[in-house]
Amino acid sequence: MQQANELARVKARIKALTEKTVSNGCTEAEALAAAEMAGRLLERYALSMDEIDIRAARCVQVEIPLPGRQRRPIDGCVPAIARFCDCKVWLTREEDRPRYIFFGFEEDTAMASYLYAVIERGMQTELARFRGSRPELKAVALRLASTSYQQGMASRIAERLETLHAAREAEVAAQRSTGSALIVVKHRVVEDTFKETSVRLVSARRSGLRANGAYRQGYAAGDRISLNRPVRGAGQGALE
């Protein structure tokens, strides 16, 4: 009963976190600060579940609508977002509505959708700062530099997510004797459920990266987007 109650509390906090977005009235700073909860909540979620919970969990799909058909720099960190949240992800253009689809446990897909929104907003903020600092760039030169800058950010963010994911799985295994086994079971449940769908995944070709000065500046900016573990605080709207 105690484990079930803890799992319910974690699920409620994940839901509250995913609702804490700029579009729902939060300031950008609050939304980025809330992102620091992601890793710890997913870790607690994994620690609170047992094999019965995992096998009984429902897999869902969450769609992320895209503004157009062109590839965007944030695409470079989407696979890492999916792995960080133990989800599968694919891009579909059915009915001329391009969108990403995250597939996995309900709490994991909610977190993936949330992280995507926070990272997208963070990249836009950093890009505006970069463009404002380079008034000498115009027209095509500005467009190319902006793309390189965002690609650098996406690369760094993806690296950070992969590192955080590995650290979370290691900590779950260290804190719980059956941690590694439960992680394997969880991955298998997602894989088996996914096989029941009609979706067949193919690898997408990665766009060429421009490893120039703008790319390196963007790579450094990727460290400024908040993804780390939570800090406790008593500010208005803070989540414990």
C-alpha positions as CSV (number, residue, x, y, z in Angstrom):
1,M,0.0,0.0,0.0
2,Q,2.8,2.4,0.9
3,Q,4.5,1.7,-2.5
4,A,1.2,2.3,-4.3
5,N,0.7,5.6,-2.5
6,E,4.2,6.7,-3.4
7,L,3.7,5.8,-7.0
8,A,0.4,7.8,-7.0
9,R,2.2,10.8,-5.5
10,V,5.0,10.6,-8.1
11,K,2.5,10.4,-11.0
12,A,0.6,13.4,-9.6
13,R,3.9,15.4,-9.5
14,I,4.8,14.4,-13.0
15,K,1.3,15.6,-14.1
16,A,1.8,18.9,-12.2
17,L,5.2,19.4,-13.8
18,T,4.1,18.8,-17.3
19,E,1.3,21.4,-16.9
20,K,3.9,24.0,-15.7
21,T,4.6,25.5,-19.1
22,V,4.9,28.9,-20.5
23,S,1.7,28.5,-22.5
24,N,-0.2,27.9,-19.3
25,G,0.9,31.2,-17.7
26,C,4.3,30.4,-16.2
27,T,7.2,32.7,-16.9
28,E,10.0,31.4,-19.0
29,A,12.3,31.3,-15.9
30,E,9.7,29.2,-14.0
31,A,9.3,26.7,-16.8
32,L,13.0,26.2,-17.1
33,A,13.4,25.8,-13.4
34,A,10.6,23.2,-13.4
35,A,12.6,21.2,-16.0
36,E,15.1,20.5,-13.3
37,M,12.5,18.2,-11.7
38,A,12.4,15.9,-14.7
39,G,15.3,13.6,-13.9
40,R,14.5,13.2,-10.3
41,L,10.8,12.5,-10.9
42,L,11.6,9.8,-13.5
43,E,14.0,8.2,-11.1
44,R,11.5,8.2,-8.3
45,Y,8.9,6.8,-10.7
46,A,11.2,3.9,-11.6
47,L,12.0,3.3,-7.9
48,S,8.3,3.3,-7.0
49,M,7.1,0.7,-9.5
50,D,7.2,-3.0,-9.1
51,E,7.0,-5.6,-11.9
52,I,3.2,-5.9,-11.5
53,D,2.9,-2.1,-12.0
54,I,5.1,-2.3,-15.0
55,R,3.3,-5.1,-16.7
56,A,-0.1,-3.5,-16.0
57,A,1.0,0.0,-17.2
58,R,-0.7,1.4,-20.4
59,C,1.4,2.6,-23.3
60,V,0.1,5.7,-25.1
61,Q,1.0,8.0,-27.9
62,V,1.6,11.7,-27.5
63,E,1.7,14.0,-30.5
64,I,3.9,17.1,-30.9
65,P,2.6,19.2,-33.9
66,L,5.3,20.8,-36.0
67,P,5.0,24.2,-37.8
68,G,6.1,22.9,-41.2
69,R,7.7,20.1,-43.2
70,Q,11.2,21.4,-43.1
71,R,13.7,19.9,-40.7
72,R,14.7,22.0,-37.7
73,P,17.8,22.0,-35.5
74,I,15.8,20.7,-32.5
75,D,15.4,17.4,-34.4
76,G,19.0,16.7,-33.4
77,C,18.0,16.1,-29.7
78,V,14.6,14.4,-30.2
79,P,16.0,10.8,-30.1
80,A,17.8,11.7,-26.9
81,I,14.6,13.1,-25.3
82,A,12.9,9.8,-26.2
83,R,15.7,7.7,-24.7
84,F,15.9,9.9,-21.6
85,C,12.1,9.3,-21.0
86,D,12.2,5.5,-22.0
87,C,10.0,6.2,-25.1
88,K,10.1,5.5,-28.8
89,V,9.7,8.4,-31.1
90,W,9.0,8.9,-34.8
91,L,8.1,11.6,-37.3
92,T,5.0,11.3,-39.3
93,R,3.5,13.5,-42.1
94,E,0.2,11.8,-42.5
95,E,-2.7,14.0,-43.7
96,D,-0.1,16.7,-44.4
97,R,0.2,17.3,-40.6
98,P,3.9,16.8,-39.7
99,R,4.3,15.8,-36.1
100,Y,6.5,13.9,-33.7
101,I,4.9,11.0,-31.8
102,F,6.3,9.7,-28.5
103,F,5.2,6.2,-27.6
104,G,5.6,4.7,-24.1
105,F,4.1,4.7,-20.6
106,E,1.8,7.6,-19.9
107,E,4.0,9.3,-17.4
108,D,7.1,8.9,-19.7
109,T,5.4,10.3,-22.8
110,A,4.1,13.3,-20.8
111,M,7.6,14.0,-19.6
112,A,9.0,13.7,-23.1
113,S,6.4,16.1,-24.4
114,Y,7.2,18.5,-21.6
115,L,10.9,18.4,-22.1
116,Y,10.5,19.0,-25.8
117,A,8.5,22.1,-25.1
118,V,11.1,23.4,-22.5
119,I,14.0,22.7,-24.7
120,E,12.3,24.3,-27.7
121,R,11.6,27.4,-25.7
122,G,15.1,27.5,-24.3
123,M,16.7,27.2,-27.7
124,Q,14.5,30.1,-29.0
125,T,15.6,32.3,-26.1
126,E,19.3,31.5,-26.6
127,L,19.0,32.0,-30.4
128,A,17.5,35.5,-29.8
129,R,20.4,36.3,-27.6
130,F,22.9,35.1,-30.2
131,R,21.3,37.1,-33.0
132,G,21.2,40.2,-30.9
133,S,24.9,39.9,-30.2
134,R,25.8,39.6,-33.9
135,P,24.4,42.8,-35.6
136,E,26.9,42.5,-38.4
137,L,25.3,39.4,-39.7
138,K,22.6,40.0,-42.4
139,A,20.3,37.9,-44.7
140,V,21.8,34.6,-45.7
141,A,24.8,34.9,-43.4
142,L,22.5,35.4,-40.4
143,R,20.3,32.5,-41.4
144,L,23.2,30.1,-41.8
145,A,24.8,31.2,-38.5
146,S,21.5,30.8,-36.7
147,T,21.1,27.3,-38.0
148,S,24.6,26.4,-37.0
149,Y,24.1,27.9,-33.5
150,Q,21.0,25.9,-32.9
151,Q,22.6,22.7,-34.2
152,G,25.4,23.2,-31.7
153,M,22.8,23.6,-28.9
154,A,20.9,20.5,-30.0
155,S,24.1,18.5,-30.0
156,R,25.1,19.5,-26.5
157,I,21.6,19.0,-25.1
158,A,21.5,15.5,-26.6
159,E,24.8,14.7,-25.0
160,R,23.6,15.9,-21.6
161,L,20.3,13.9,-21.8
162,E,22.2,10.7,-22.7
163,T,24.5,11.3,-19.7
164,L,21.6,12.0,-17.4
165,H,19.8,8.9,-18.6
166,A,22.8,6.6,-18.0
167,A,23.2,8.1,-14.5
168,R,19.5,7.7,-13.6
169,E,19.5,4.0,-14.6
170,A,22.7,3.4,-12.7
171,E,21.2,5.1,-9.6
172,V,18.0,3.1,-9.8
173,A,20.1,-0.1,-10.0
174,A,22.2,1.0,-7.0
175,Q,19.3,1.9,-4.8
176,R,17.2,-1.2,-5.5
177,S,18.5,-4.8,-5.8
178,T,16.0,-5.5,-8.6
179,G,16.5,-2.1,-10.3
180,S,18.3,-3.4,-13.3
181,A,15.9,-6.2,-13.8
182,L,12.9,-3.9,-13.6
183,I,14.4,-1.5,-16.1
184,V,14.8,-4.4,-18.6
185,V,11.2,-5.5,-18.0
186,K,10.0,-2.0,-18.6
187,H,11.9,-1.7,-21.9
188,R,10.6,-5.1,-23.0
189,V,7.0,-4.1,-22.2
190,V,7.3,-1.0,-24.3
191,E,8.9,-3.0,-27.1
192,D,6.3,-5.7,-27.1
193,T,3.4,-3.2,-27.0
194,F,5.0,-1.3,-29.8
195,K,5.2,-4.4,-32.0
196,E,1.4,-4.7,-31.7
197,T,1.0,-1.4,-33.6
198,S,1.2,-1.0,-37.3
199,V,4.1,1.4,-37.2
200,R,7.4,0.5,-38.8
201,L,10.3,2.7,-38.0
202,V,13.1,3.7,-40.4
203,S,16.2,5.7,-39.5
204,A,16.2,9.3,-40.8
205,R,19.2,10.8,-42.5
206,R,21.0,13.3,-40.2
207,S,21.4,16.7,-41.7
208,G,25.0,18.0,-42.1
209,L,26.3,20.0,-39.2
210,R,28.3,23.2,-39.7
211,A,31.0,22.9,-37.1
212,N,32.0,26.6,-37.3
213,G,32.2,29.4,-34.7
214,A,28.4,29.7,-34.5
215,Y,28.1,26.0,-33.9
216,R,30.7,26.1,-31.1
217,Q,28.9,29.0,-29.5
218,G,25.6,27.1,-29.7
219,Y,27.3,24.0,-28.2
220,A,28.3,26.1,-25.2
221,A,24.8,27.6,-24.9
222,G,23.5,24.1,-24.6
223,D,24.8,24.0,-21.1
224,R,22.6,27.0,-20.1
225,I,19.3,25.2,-20.8
226,S,18.1,23.8,-17.5
227,L,17.9,20.0,-17.4
228,N,19.6,19.1,-14.1
229,R,18.2,17.7,-10.9
230,P,15.8,19.8,-8.8
231,V,16.8,22.5,-6.4
232,R,14.5,22.9,-3.4
233,G,13.0,26.3,-2.9
234,A,10.0,28.1,-1.5
235,G,9.3,30.4,-4.4
236,Q,5.8,31.0,-5.7
237,G,4.6,28.0,-7.7
238,A,7.6,25.9,-6.8
239,L,7.2,22.1,-6.8
240,E,8.8,20.3,-3.8
